[in-house]
């Protein structure tokens, strides 16, 4: 049954649970509290308490690596532990950081601030003002969320005096809102905000950019940039690199399309590229990464003659910024993807460009020198990456198979400290605790007739401890075959003595959206809560390799790299966009079937988990593939795809899913809208749906309505839990994060080992 809408808008199905869309209503929160009590009565037993404590011990461990960001002569870190649940913003020197027990200078105690101001602040970072030459970094805009959501209050902070700058003395203090803030100069901010009278986009983000001077309110600030209401959001920012100072504005049309403008002569000059070409600048360089094949008439490639050129999706190109703005189309090809290899990210030191790649979801890292051409010309990069490029290039020997290793600059603008060409390396794997390394890049010596290269050295700085017996487990990569014949990779983490008899409790995780890649990562929580957990003794089962003496088994953890993600670049993502969304779900189902076919598990022992877009994924496993799973853990999810554009920030995801108000698009969207796919008489898996009241991105509404409808239909074993704070992450401190993770793990374990 549906209601009919006028004006060519798709009809909207009758929704008996629309009353739950009032997020903070008394009746609605009473329903939430009743659901929470019911779920906690089921899950919060002695085993849960031990599980939660074990995860919290991991999250609060003082042996974790304190990751740092360099600004001037100091290294800044934000830290949470048992004594400081809301966290400390602090800094140290490099010499002290290298020691086993660094001496930290605490700048801001967020717990003390919350107690003093009576607000449950969540620290979301700080943005420094570049000081005058020879002066230390001193002023920063600190971002604080009142509940862990995306809306933040920005307050000016003096790190030398360790206090906020009083607004009565001219200090900047912006009200809680969604947006971004950056420094133009010592007395001026560039702000995009939804606060006060500033307009919002339909997606709930900032529509205007303003120039805010000291002493002004946002309503008094000069409006310098504005976008249409139906675009996603506006951004304004300033690049303060000495000698390359410039101001930018970005019109984010949707998640995958934007227009970028450079301020020139009092106006905005658009950098002319197709809206789906991502661009970035560094000093004199302009980089391009097209999301679809890009045809450029009259392009000169790698110094060749001008001709029409087509650059493939996922490649990386470089041009000199001023030349490009002047009409020249002279490109250097830095990377070209192949069917196995994709570009994930890049980072500039002062003189070198670092490319982070994935090859069959294992990391590779290239370093390029724009000042030197490779003797092999276009083939310089092909030798190491399957790409092509004219800059001298080296592949870093830092990436073991089936690991995730990322390299990025320490401080590309640091001249005085000699760190401008230094880089961080962060390496991790499913059974490899995270390691932090630091290296230095220099121009390599080129022998006669050989290609010029980049020399690098790197050494270990910090290592994270093991939180479970990781040496007892192994990581394997397998490939399932999807419905259309596509090979879909997945990682399997299990005991080295795994018994392939279908009896292992198995947790399958996935995402499959927004070109996000699921890469190997160490998780002490997963190790303790799943891999090392044991089923109850089975006296009737003869022990075999992989079992304890009494026949108990541990868990198997699986991560699927399905389409919709970014593991193989933009094409892998586009393959599951909008009307092709089912490809992602077919891929995930294929992995589930492959696990059963290989004897890893069975339907009775297989569960799946996903959050956000991954919540939509497992919601479709629940409704479209109920025969494959015994349990589904569905977190902060999209589920009502008819009304998702009207809830929280949902309008911003039309480019990913389609517009349900358009009749032709609703016809395909309805086929992956779990809220509308529920049917009577189906044997659904046990279901746990969890969310957060303060989530201002997806919001708690869709989770509430799905649980309410399932329960009203009489579907057995449907559980719901909603935390009050934590935003889209579902947790704003380690204690909340431990409870959230433990509850999901406890639910899955109970359901799969009963």
C-alpha positions as CSV (number, residue, x, y, z in Angstrom):
1,X,0.0,0.0,0.0
2,X,1.4,3.4,-0.9
3,X,0.4,7.1,-0.7
4,X,0.4,9.0,-4.0
5,X,2.5,12.2,-4.3
6,X,1.8,14.9,-6.8
7,X,4.2,16.6,-9.2
8,X,5.8,13.6,-10.7
9,X,7.3,12.5,-7.4
10,X,7.5,8.7,-6.7
11,X,4.8,7.5,-4.4
12,X,5.8,6.9,-0.8
13,X,4.9,3.6,0.8
14,X,2.8,3.9,4.0
15,X,5.1,4.1,7.0
16,X,3.5,3.1,10.3
17,X,6.8,4.0,12.1
18,X,7.3,7.5,10.9
19,X,6.6,8.7,14.5
20,X,10.0,7.4,15.4
21,X,11.6,10.1,13.2
22,X,11.3,12.6,16.0
23,X,14.8,11.8,17.3
24,X,14.5,13.5,20.7
25,X,10.8,13.1,21.4
26,X,9.9,11.9,24.9
27,X,7.8,9.0,23.6
28,X,10.4,8.0,21.1
29,X,13.2,8.0,23.7
30,X,11.0,6.0,26.0
31,X,10.7,3.4,23.2
32,X,14.5,3.5,22.9
33,X,15.1,3.0,26.6
34,X,12.7,0.0,26.6
35,X,14.5,-1.6,23.7
36,X,17.9,-0.9,25.3
37,X,16.8,-2.6,28.6
38,X,15.5,-5.6,26.7
39,X,18.8,-6.0,24.7
40,X,21.0,-5.4,27.7
41,X,19.1,-8.1,29.6
42,X,19.9,-10.5,26.9
43,X,23.5,-9.7,26.2
44,X,25.0,-8.0,29.3
45,X,25.9,-11.1,31.3
46,X,29.2,-12.2,32.9
47,X,30.7,-13.2,29.6
48,X,29.8,-9.7,28.2
49,X,31.5,-8.0,31.1
50,X,34.7,-10.0,30.6
51,X,34.6,-9.3,26.9
52,X,34.0,-5.6,27.4
53,X,36.8,-5.4,29.9
54,X,39.2,-7.2,27.5
55,X,38.4,-4.8,24.7
56,X,38.7,-1.7,27.0
57,X,42.1,-3.0,28.1
58,X,43.2,-2.9,24.4
59,X,41.7,0.6,23.8
60,X,43.1,2.0,27.0
61,X,46.6,0.4,26.8
62,X,49.4,2.8,27.5
63,X,51.6,0.7,25.2
64,X,49.7,1.8,22.1
65,X,51.6,4.0,19.6
66,X,50.9,7.7,20.3
67,X,50.7,8.9,16.7
68,X,51.9,12.4,16.2
69,X,51.6,15.4,13.9
70,X,54.6,17.7,13.6
71,X,54.2,21.5,13.8
72,X,57.4,23.5,14.1
73,X,59.6,21.9,16.7
74,X,56.9,20.0,18.5
75,X,55.0,16.7,17.9
76,X,51.3,16.8,18.8
77,X,49.1,13.9,19.9
78,X,45.6,13.4,21.2
79,X,45.4,10.6,23.8
80,X,42.7,8.7,25.6
81,X,43.1,6.1,28.3
82,X,41.5,4.9,31.5
83,X,42.5,8.0,33.5
84,X,41.6,10.4,30.7
85,X,38.5,9.0,28.9
86,X,37.8,12.2,27.0
87,X,41.4,12.7,26.3
88,X,44.5,14.9,26.5
89,X,45.8,17.2,23.7
90,X,49.5,17.2,24.3
91,X,52.9,17.7,22.6
92,X,56.5,16.7,23.0
93,X,59.9,17.0,21.3
94,X,61.4,14.6,18.8
95,X,64.1,13.5,21.2
96,X,61.6,12.8,23.9
97,X,59.2,11.0,21.5
98,X,62.0,8.6,20.7
99,X,62.3,7.5,24.3
100,X,60.3,4.7,25.9
101,X,58.5,7.2,28.2
102,X,58.1,10.6,26.4
103,X,57.6,13.7,28.5
104,X,54.3,15.1,27.4
105,X,53.3,18.8,27.8
106,X,49.5,18.7,28.3
107,X,47.9,21.6,26.4
108,X,44.2,20.7,27.0
109,X,42.6,18.3,29.3
110,X,39.2,17.6,27.7
111,X,37.9,15.8,30.8
112,X,38.6,18.8,33.0
113,X,37.1,21.1,30.4
114,X,33.9,19.1,30.2
115,X,33.6,19.1,34.0
116,X,34.3,22.8,34.2
117,X,31.8,23.8,31.5
118,X,29.2,21.1,32.1
119,X,29.4,19.9,28.4
120,X,30.3,16.4,27.2
121,X,33.0,17.7,24.8
122,X,34.5,15.4,22.2
123,X,37.9,16.6,20.7
124,X,37.8,16.7,16.9
125,X,41.2,18.2,16.2
126,X,43.0,21.5,15.9
127,X,44.1,23.7,12.9
128,X,47.2,25.9,13.5
129,X,47.9,29.4,12.2
130,X,51.2,29.5,10.3
131,X,53.5,31.7,12.4
132,X,55.8,34.4,11.0
133,X,59.2,33.2,9.9
134,X,61.3,32.3,12.9
135,X,58.4,32.3,15.3
136,X,56.9,29.2,17.0
137,X,53.4,27.8,16.3
138,X,51.1,29.3,18.9
139,X,47.5,29.9,17.8
140,X,45.1,27.1,16.8
141,X,41.4,26.7,16.2
142,X,40.3,23.7,18.3
143,X,37.3,21.7,17.2
144,X,35.0,20.4,19.9
145,X,31.7,18.4,19.4
146,X,29.1,18.5,22.2
147,X,28.1,14.9,21.6
148,X,30.5,13.3,19.1
149,X,28.4,14.3,16.1
150,X,29.6,16.1,13.0
151,X,28.6,19.6,14.3
152,X,31.5,21.3,16.1
153,X,32.3,24.4,18.1
154,X,35.5,26.1,17.0
155,X,37.5,28.0,19.6
156,X,40.8,29.8,19.4
157,X,43.5,28.3,21.6
158,X,47.0,29.6,22.6
159,X,49.3,26.7,23.1
160,X,52.0,28.8,24.8
161,X,49.5,30.0,27.5
162,X,47.6,26.7,27.4
163,X,44.2,28.4,27.4
164,X,41.5,29.5,25.1
165,X,41.7,33.0,23.9
166,X,38.8,34.9,25.6
167,X,36.3,36.3,23.1
168,X,36.2,39.4,25.2
169,X,39.9,39.9,24.2
170,X,39.1,39.2,20.5
171,X,39.4,35.5,20.5
172,X,37.5,33.5,17.9
173,X,34.7,31.4,19.2
174,X,32.3,29.9,16.6
175,X,29.0,28.3,17.7
176,X,28.2,24.6,17.2
177,X,27.5,23.9,13.6
178,X,28.6,21.8,10.6
179,X,31.3,23.3,8.5
180,X,35.0,23.9,8.2
181,X,37.4,26.6,9.5
182,X,40.8,27.7,8.4
183,X,43.2,30.6,8.9
184,X,43.6,33.3,6.3
185,X,45.9,35.4,8.5
186,X,46.4,36.1,12.2
187,X,43.2,38.2,12.4
188,X,41.0,36.5,9.8
189,X,39.4,33.1,9.4
190,X,37.8,31.5,6.3
191,X,34.7,29.8,7.5
192,X,32.0,27.6,5.9
193,X,29.3,27.1,8.6
194,X,25.6,26.4,9.1
195,X,25.5,28.5,12.3
196,X,23.3,31.5,12.9
197,X,21.6,33.0,9.8
198,X,24.0,31.3,7.4
199,X,22.1,29.0,4.9
200,X,22.3,25.2,4.7
201,X,22.3,23.0,1.8
202,X,19.6,20.3,1.4
203,X,22.3,17.9,2.7
204,X,22.5,19.9,6.0
205,X,26.0,21.3,5.3
206,X,27.3,24.8,4.8
207,X,26.1,26.6,1.7
208,X,28.3,29.8,2.0
209,X,31.9,30.7,2.7
210,X,32.7,33.8,4.7
211,X,35.7,35.9,5.7
212,X,35.5,36.4,9.5
213,X,37.6,39.2,11.1
214,X,38.3,39.4,14.8
215,X,35.5,40.9,16.7
216,X,32.9,40.0,14.1
217,X,30.0,37.5,14.5
218,X,29.4,35.1,11.7
219,X,26.3,37.1,10.7
220,X,28.5,40.2,10.2
221,X,31.2,38.4,8.2
222,X,31.7,39.1,4.5
223,X,30.1,36.4,2.4
224,X,32.7,35.5,-0.3
225,X,31.4,32.2,-1.8
226,X,28.0,30.5,-2.2
227,X,26.7,27.4,-3.9
228,X,23.2,26.2,-4.9
229,X,21.0,24.8,-2.2
230,X,20.8,21.4,-3.8
231,X,24.6,21.0,-3.9
232,X,26.3,19.1,-1.1
233,X,28.5,21.7,0.6
234,X,30.8,24.6,0.3
235,X,34.4,24.7,1.4
236,X,36.9,27.6,1.6
237,X,40.6,27.3,2.5
238,X,43.9,29.1,2.3
239,X,47.2,27.6,1.3
240,X,49.9,29.5,3.3
241,X,53.0,27.8,1.8
242,X,55.6,30.6,1.6
243,X,55.9,31.7,-2.0
244,X,52.7,29.9,-3.0
245,X,50.0,31.6,-0.9
246,X,46.6,31.2,-2.5
247,X,42.9,30.9,-1.5
248,X,40.6,28.2,-2.8
249,X,36.8,27.6,-2.7
250,X,35.2,24.3,-3.5
251,X,31.6,23.7,-4.6
252,X,31.0,20.0,-3.7
253,X,28.1,19.2,-6.0
254,X,27.8,15.7,-4.7
255,X,30.1,13.1,-3.2
256,X,31.9,12.5,-6.5
257,X,31.7,15.8,-8.3
258,X,33.0,19.3,-7.5
259,X,34.2,22.6,-8.9
260,X,37.3,24.2,-7.5
261,X,38.0,27.9,-7.7
262,X,41.2,30.0,-7.1
263,X,40.9,33.6,-5.9
264,X,42.3,35.9,-8.5
265,X,42.0,39.7,-8.8
266,X,39.2,39.9,-6.3
267,X,37.1,37.1,-8.0
268,X,37.0,33.4,-8.4
269,X,38.8,31.7,-11.3
270,X,37.5,28.1,-11.9
271,X,40.1,25.5,-12.5
272,X,38.6,24.0,-15.7
273,X,38.3,20.2,-15.4
274,X,35.4,17.9,-15.6
275,X,33.6,17.8,-12.2
276,X,34.5,14.2,-11.7
277,X,38.3,14.9,-11.9
278,X,39.8,15.2,-8.4
279,X,42.5,17.9,-8.3
280,X,45.1,19.0,-5.7
281,X,48.0,21.5,-5.6
282,X,51.5,21.5,-4.2
283,X,53.7,24.5,-4.7
284,X,53.8,24.9,-8.5
285,X,52.1,21.6,-9.3
286,X,48.5,20.7,-10.1
287,X,47.6,17.0,-9.9
288,X,44.6,15.3,-11.5
289,X,42.9,12.0,-10.8
290,X,39.9,11.4,-13.1
291,X,37.1,9.2,-11.8
292,X,36.1,8.3,-15.4
293,X,38.1,8.3,-18.6
294,X,39.0,11.9,-19.4
295,X,39.3,13.0,-23.1
296,X,41.6,16.1,-23.5
297,X,41.9,17.6,-27.0
298,X,45.4,18.8,-28.0
299,X,47.1,17.4,-24.9
300,X,50.9,17.1,-24.8
301,X,51.8,14.0,-22.8
302,X,55.2,13.5,-21.2
303,X,56.8,16.1,-23.5
304,X,55.4,14.7,-26.7
305,X,53.6,16.5,-29.5
306,X,50.1,17.9,-28.9
307,X,47.4,15.4,-29.8
308,X,44.0,14.3,-28.6
309,X,44.4,12.1,-25.5
310,X,42.2,10.0,-23.3
311,X,43.4,9.5,-19.7
312,X,41.9,6.4,-18.0
313,X,39.9,6.5,-14.8
314,X,42.1,6.2,-11.7
315,X,45.3,7.5,-13.3
316,X,47.3,10.4,-11.9
317,X,48.5,13.3,-13.9
318,X,50.6,16.4,-13.2
319,X,50.8,19.8,-14.8
320,X,52.3,23.1,-13.9
321,X,49.5,25.1,-12.3
322,X,50.1,28.5,-13.9
323,X,50.6,27.0,-17.3
324,X,47.4,25.0,-17.0
325,X,45.4,28.1,-15.9
326,X,46.9,29.9,-18.9
327,X,45.5,27.3,-21.3
328,X,48.4,24.9,-21.7
329,X,47.5,21.2,-21.6
330,X,50.9,19.7,-21.0
331,X,50.7,16.7,-18.8
332,X,53.0,14.2,-17.2
333,X,51.5,10.8,-16.5
334,X,52.5,9.6,-13.1
335,X,50.5,6.5,-12.6
336,X,48.2,4.4,-14.8
337,X,46.1,1.6,-13.2
338,X,45.8,-1.9,-14.4
339,X,43.2,-4.6,-13.6
340,X,45.0,-5.5,-10.3
341,X,46.5,-2.2,-9.2
342,X,44.9,1.1,-8.1
343,X,46.0,4.4,-6.6
344,X,44.7,5.0,-3.1
345,X,46.2,8.2,-2.0
346,X,49.3,10.5,-2.4
347,X,51.3,12.8,-0.3
348,X,54.0,15.4,-1.0
349,X,57.2,16.0,0.9
350,X,58.8,19.3,-0.2
351,X,60.5,17.8,-3.2
352,X,59.0,14.3,-3.8
353,X,55.6,12.8,-4.4
354,X,54.6,9.6,-2.6
355,X,52.0,7.3,-4.1
356,X,50.2,4.7,-2.0
357,X,48.9,1.8,-4.2
358,X,47.0,-1.4,-3.7
359,X,47.7,-4.5,-5.8
360,X,45.1,-7.2,-5.1
361,X,44.5,-5.3,-1.8
362,X,48.2,-5.4,-0.8
363,X,50.1,-2.2,-0.4
364,X,52.8,-0.9,-2.8
365,X,54.5,2.5,-2.4
366,X,56.1,4.6,-5.2
367,X,58.2,7.7,-4.7
368,X,58.6,10.2,-7.6
369,X,61.0,13.1,-8.2
370,X,59.6,15.8,-10.4
371,X,63.0,17.5,-10.8
372,X,64.5,14.5,-12.7
373,X,63.2,12.6,-15.6
374,X,63.5,8.8,-15.8
375,X,65.7,7.6,-18.6
376,X,63.1,5.2,-19.6
377,X,60.6,8.0,-20.2
378,X,57.0,6.8,-20.1
379,X,58.0,3.4,-18.9
380,X,59.7,4.6,-15.8
381,X,56.7,3.8,-13.6
382,X,55.6,0.8,-15.6
383,X,58.4,-1.3,-14.3
384,X,57.1,-1.0,-10.7
385,X,53.4,-0.2,-10.9
386,X,51.8,-1.0,-14.2
387,X,51.5,2.7,-14.7
388,X,53.5,5.2,-16.7
389,X,55.2,8.5,-16.0
390,X,58.1,10.7,-16.8
391,X,59.4,11.5,-13.3
392,X,62.2,9.5,-11.8
393,X,60.7,6.8,-9.6
394,X,61.5,4.3,-6.9
395,X,59.4,1.6,-5.3
396,X,59.9,1.5,-1.5
397,X,60.9,-1.9,-0.1
398,X,58.5,-1.6,2.8
399,X,55.4,-3.6,2.0
400,X,55.1,-7.3,2.9
401,X,52.3,-9.2,1.2
402,X,48.8,-9.0,2.6
403,X,49.6,-5.9,4.6
404,X,48.5,-2.3,4.6
405,X,51.4,0.2,4.5
406,X,50.9,3.9,4.1
407,X,53.5,6.6,3.6
408,X,52.9,10.3,4.1
409,X,54.9,13.5,4.7
410,X,56.1,14.4,8.2
411,X,56.2,18.2,7.5
412,X,56.7,19.2,3.9
413,X,57.1,22.9,4.8
414,X,59.8,22.5,7.5
415,X,63.0,24.0,6.4
416,X,64.7,24.9,9.7
417,X,64.4,21.4,11.2
418,X,65.6,19.6,8.1
419,X,62.5,17.4,7.9
420,X,60.9,18.7,4.7
421,X,61.6,15.5,2.9
422,X,60.9,13.1,5.8
423,X,58.0,10.7,5.7
424,X,56.1,8.4,8.0
425,X,55.5,4.8,7.2
426,X,52.6,3.1,9.1
427,X,52.5,-0.7,8.6
428,X,49.8,-3.1,9.9
429,X,48.3,-6.5,9.1
430,X,45.6,-8.7,10.5
431,X,48.1,-10.5,12.7
432,X,50.8,-7.8,12.7
433,X,50.6,-5.1,15.3
434,X,51.1,-1.6,13.9
435,X,54.6,-0.3,13.4
436,X,55.5,3.4,12.9
437,X,58.6,4.2,10.9
438,X,60.2,7.4,9.8
439,X,62.3,7.9,6.7
440,X,64.1,10.5,4.5
441,X,64.0,10.9,0.7
442,X,66.9,12.2,-1.3
443,X,67.6,12.3,-5.0
444,X,69.4,9.1,-6.0
445,X,72.6,8.8,-8.0
446,X,72.1,7.8,-11.6
447,X,74.7,5.6,-13.2
448,X,75.5,6.2,-16.9
449,X,72.5,5.2,-19.0
450,X,70.4,4.2,-16.0
451,X,67.2,5.7,-14.8
452,X,67.6,8.4,-12.1
453,X,65.9,7.3,-8.9
454,X,64.9,8.4,-5.4
455,X,66.9,7.1,-2.5
456,X,65.2,6.4,0.8
457,X,66.1,5.3,4.2
458,X,63.6,4.5,7.0
459,X,63.8,3.0,10.5
460,X,61.4,1.8,13.1
461,X,60.3,4.5,15.6
462,X,57.5,2.8,17.6
463,X,55.8,-0.7,17.6
464,X,52.5,-1.6,19.1
465,X,52.2,-4.5,21.4
466,X,50.4,-7.8,20.7
467,X,47.0,-8.0,22.3
468,X,46.3,-11.6,21.4
469,X,48.4,-14.7,20.4
470,X,48.7,-13.5,16.8
471,X,51.4,-16.1,16.0
472,X,48.7,-18.8,16.3
473,X,46.7,-17.4,13.4
474,X,47.3,-17.0,9.7
475,X,46.0,-14.7,7.0
476,X,44.9,-16.1,3.7
477,X,43.5,-14.3,0.7
478,X,40.8,-16.1,-1.4
479,X,38.7,-15.1,-4.4
480,X,35.0,-15.9,-4.7
481,X,33.2,-15.8,-8.1
482,X,30.2,-13.4,-8.2
483,X,27.0,-13.9,-10.1
484,X,28.4,-12.2,-13.2
485,X,31.7,-14.0,-13.1
486,X,33.7,-11.3,-11.4
487,X,36.5,-12.5,-9.0
488,X,36.0,-11.0,-5.6
489,X,38.9,-11.0,-3.1
490,X,38.5,-11.6,0.6
491,X,40.7,-12.1,3.6
492,X,40.4,-15.0,6.0
493,X,42.0,-14.8,9.5
494,X,41.8,-18.1,11.4
495,X,43.8,-20.6,13.4
496,X,46.7,-22.1,11.6
497,X,45.1,-25.5,12.3
498,X,41.6,-24.6,11.1
499,X,39.4,-27.6,10.6
500,X,37.5,-27.3,7.3
501,X,34.4,-29.2,8.3
502,X,31.8,-26.4,8.3
503,X,31.7,-26.1,12.1
504,X,33.6,-22.8,12.7
505,X,31.8,-19.7,13.9
506,X,32.6,-17.1,11.2
507,X,32.1,-13.4,11.2
508,X,32.0,-11.8,7.7
509,X,32.5,-8.1,7.4
510,X,32.1,-5.8,4.5
511,X,31.4,-2.2,3.3
512,X,31.2,-1.8,-0.5
513,X,30.5,1.9,-1.0
514,X,31.8,5.4,-1.7
515,X,35.1,4.0,-3.1
516,X,36.2,3.0,0.4
517,X,38.8,0.2,0.6
518,X,38.8,-2.5,3.3
519,X,42.5,-3.2,3.9
520,X,44.4,-5.4,6.3
521,X,44.5,-3.9,9.8
522,X,45.5,-5.2,13.3
523,X,42.7,-5.3,15.8
524,X,43.3,-6.4,19.3
525,X,39.6,-6.2,20.0
526,X,38.8,-8.7,17.1
527,X,41.6,-10.9,18.3
528,X,40.3,-11.1,21.8
529,X,36.6,-11.0,21.2
530,X,36.4,-13.3,18.2
531,X,39.6,-15.2,17.2
532,X,40.6,-16.3,20.7
533,X,37.1,-16.9,22.0
534,X,36.1,-20.6,22.3
535,X,32.9,-22.4,21.9
536,X,31.6,-24.5,24.7
537,X,33.2,-27.9,25.1
538,X,31.7,-30.6,22.8
539,X,32.3,-33.9,24.5
540,X,30.7,-35.8,21.7
541,X,33.1,-34.4,19.1
542,X,36.5,-36.0,18.8
543,X,39.2,-33.3,19.0
544,X,41.0,-32.5,15.8
545,X,43.8,-30.1,14.8
546,X,42.4,-26.6,15.4
547,X,40.3,-27.7,18.4
548,X,41.2,-27.7,22.1
549,X,41.4,-31.0,23.8
550,X,37.7,-30.8,24.7
551,X,36.6,-30.0,21.1
552,X,36.1,-26.3,21.5
553,X,36.7,-24.0,18.6
554,X,37.8,-20.4,18.0
555,X,36.2,-17.9,15.6
556,X,37.1,-17.1,12.0
557,X,37.2,-13.5,10.9
558,X,36.6,-12.6,7.2
559,X,36.8,-9.2,5.3
560,X,35.2,-9.0,1.9
561,X,36.5,-6.6,-0.7
562,X,33.3,-6.2,-2.7
563,X,32.5,-3.9,-5.5
564,X,31.3,-0.4,-4.5
565,X,34.6,-0.1,-2.6
566,X,37.9,1.4,-3.9
567,X,40.2,-1.7,-3.8
568,X,40.5,-1.7,-7.6
569,X,40.0,2.0,-8.2
570,X,37.0,4.1,-9.5
571,X,35.8,1.3,-11.9
572,X,35.4,-1.1,-8.9
573,X,33.3,1.6,-7.2
574,X,31.2,2.5,-10.3
575,X,30.4,-1.1,-10.9
576,X,28.0,-1.0,-7.9
577,X,26.6,2.5,-8.2
578,X,22.8,3.2,-8.2
579,X,21.0,0.8,-10.5
580,X,24.0,-1.6,-10.3
581,X,23.9,-1.7,-6.5
582,X,23.1,-5.4,-6.5
583,X,26.6,-6.2,-7.7
584,X,27.9,-5.4,-4.2
585,X,25.3,-7.6,-2.6
586,X,25.9,-10.4,-5.1
587,X,29.7,-10.2,-4.3
588,X,29.1,-10.4,-0.6
589,X,26.8,-13.4,-1.0
590,X,29.4,-15.1,-3.2
591,X,31.9,-14.8,-0.5
592,X,29.5,-16.3,2.0
593,X,28.8,-19.2,-0.3
594,X,32.5,-19.7,-0.9
595,X,33.2,-19.9,2.8
596,X,30.6,-22.7,3.1
597,X,31.8,-24.5,-0.1
598,X,35.4,-24.5,1.2
599,X,34.2,-26.0,4.5
600,X,35.2,-23.0,6.6
601,X,31.6,-22.7,8.0
602,X,28.0,-23.4,7.5
603,X,24.8,-21.3,7.4
604,X,24.3,-22.1,11.1
605,X,27.7,-20.8,12.0
606,X,27.9,-17.8,9.6
607,X,27.1,-14.2,10.6
608,X,27.8,-10.9,9.0
609,X,28.4,-7.4,10.4
610,X,28.5,-3.9,8.8
611,X,28.1,-0.3,9.7
612,X,26.7,2.8,7.9
613,X,26.8,1.9,4.2
614,X,27.9,-1.5,5.5
615,X,24.7,-1.5,7.6
616,X,22.8,-1.2,4.3
617,X,24.9,-4.1,2.9
618,X,24.0,-6.5,5.8
619,X,20.4,-5.2,5.8
620,X,20.2,-6.5,2.3
621,X,21.8,-9.8,3.4
622,X,19.1,-10.0,6.0
623,X,16.2,-9.4,3.5
624,X,17.5,-10.8,0.2
625,X,19.9,-13.6,1.3
626,X,18.4,-14.8,4.7
627,X,19.2,-18.4,3.8
628,X,23.0,-17.7,3.9
629,X,23.3,-16.3,7.5
630,X,22.3,-17.3,11.0
631,X,22.9,-13.8,12.4
632,X,23.2,-10.2,11.3
633,X,24.8,-7.3,13.2
634,X,23.7,-4.1,11.6
635,X,25.2,-0.8,12.8
636,X,24.3,2.9,12.3
637,X,22.6,1.8,9.1
638,X,20.8,3.1,6.1
639,X,17.7,0.9,5.7
640,X,14.7,3.1,4.6
641,X,15.9,4.0,1.1
642,X,12.6,5.8,0.3
643,X,13.1,8.5,3.0
644,X,16.9,8.5,3.4
645,X,17.3,11.7,1.5
646,X,15.0,13.5,4.0
647,X,16.9,12.2,7.1
648,X,20.0,13.8,8.6
649,X,22.7,14.2,5.8
650,X,21.1,11.6,3.5
651,X,20.5,14.0,0.6
652,X,24.3,14.1,0.1
653,X,24.4,10.4,-1.0
654,X,22.1,10.7,-4.0
655,X,25.1,10.3,-6.2
656,X,25.8,6.9,-4.6
657,X,22.3,5.4,-4.4
658,X,20.0,7.5,-6.6
659,X,17.1,9.9,-5.8
660,X,14.0,8.0,-4.5
661,X,11.8,11.0,-5.3
662,X,12.4,10.3,-9.0
663,X,9.9,7.6,-10.1
664,X,12.4,5.9,-12.4
665,X,15.1,5.8,-9.8
666,X,12.8,4.7,-7.0
667,X,12.0,1.6,-9.2
668,X,15.6,0.4,-8.7
669,X,16.2,1.8,-5.3
670,X,13.3,0.0,-3.9
671,X,15.0,-3.3,-4.8
672,X,17.7,-2.7,-2.2
673,X,15.7,-0.9,0.5
674,X,15.6,-3.4,3.4
675,X,12.8,-1.6,5.2
676,X,10.6,-2.3,2.2
677,X,11.8,-5.8,1.5
678,X,10.6,-7.5,4.7
679,X,8.1,-10.2,4.0
680,X,5.9,-12.4,6.2
681,X,6.7,-16.1,6.4
682,X,10.5,-15.8,5.9
683,X,13.0,-17.5,8.3
684,X,15.1,-14.5,9.0
685,X,18.5,-14.6,10.7
686,X,18.8,-13.4,14.3
687,X,19.2,-9.6,14.0
688,X,20.9,-7.0,16.1
689,X,20.4,-3.3,15.0
690,X,22.5,-0.7,16.8
691,X,22.8,3.1,16.4
692,X,23.4,6.4,18.2
693,X,21.0,9.2,19.1
694,X,23.6,11.8,18.4
695,X,24.5,10.5,14.9
696,X,23.8,13.6,12.7
697,X,25.1,11.9,9.6
698,X,22.9,8.8,9.1
699,X,20.9,9.3,12.2
700,X,19.2,6.8,14.4
701,X,15.8,6.9,12.7
702,X,16.2,4.2,10.0
703,X,17.6,1.7,12.6
704,X,14.6,2.4,14.9
705,X,12.0,1.9,12.2
706,X,13.6,-1.3,10.9
707,X,13.6,-2.9,14.4
708,X,10.1,-1.7,15.1
709,X,8.7,-3.1,11.9
710,X,10.4,-6.5,12.3
711,X,9.2,-6.8,15.9
712,X,5.6,-5.9,14.9
713,X,5.8,-8.6,12.2
714,X,6.5,-11.1,14.8
715,X,10.0,-11.9,13.5
716,X,11.9,-13.7,16.3
717,X,15.2,-12.6,17.9
718,X,15.3,-9.0,16.7
719,X,17.3,-6.8,19.1
720,X,17.9,-3.0,19.1
721,X,20.3,-0.8,21.0
722,X,20.8,3.0,20.8
723,X,23.6,4.9,22.6
724,X,22.9,8.5,23.4
725,X,26.2,10.0,22.4
726,X,29.1,9.2,20.1
727,X,27.8,10.5,16.7
728,X,28.2,8.3,13.6
729,X,31.0,6.4,15.3
730,X,28.6,5.3,18.0
731,X,31.1,6.1,20.8
732,X,32.8,9.2,22.0
733,X,35.3,7.6,24.4
734,X,37.0,4.2,24.9
735,X,34.5,3.0,27.4
736,X,31.6,3.6,25.0
737,X,33.6,2.1,22.1
738,X,34.4,-1.1,24.2
739,X,30.7,-1.5,25.2
740,X,29.6,-1.0,21.5
741,X,32.1,-3.5,20.1
742,X,31.5,-6.0,22.9
743,X,27.7,-5.9,22.4
744,X,28.0,-6.7,18.7
745,X,30.6,-9.5,19.3
746,X,28.5,-10.9,22.1
747,X,25.4,-11.0,20.0
748,X,27.1,-12.7,17.1
749,X,28.9,-15.3,19.3
750,X,25.7,-16.3,21.1
751,X,23.8,-16.6,17.9
752,X,26.4,-18.7,16.0
753,X,27.5,-21.0,18.8
754,X,24.1,-21.8,20.4
